[in-house]
């Protein structure tokens, strides 16, 4: 699993993870595990699997560390 930091959360149920590699990873609230989307905070460390969505790369199995 990869690790990163939540960079931005929206009120529309998605967010972006700073992967530390220059490119942010999109994620949807349906890909969050072990915690609700509403409990996530910007700056929080998370682990995730890189996957592919209909519009490009996305984070799946997003979990707080």
PyMOL commands that set and color helices and strands:
alter all, ss='L'
color gray80, all
select helices_A, chain A and resi 29-31+37-39
alter helices_A, ss='H'
color red, helices_A
select strands_A, chain A and resi 2-9+14-18+24-28+45-53+56-64
alter strands_A, ss='S'
color yellow, strands_A
deselect
rebuild
show_as cartoon
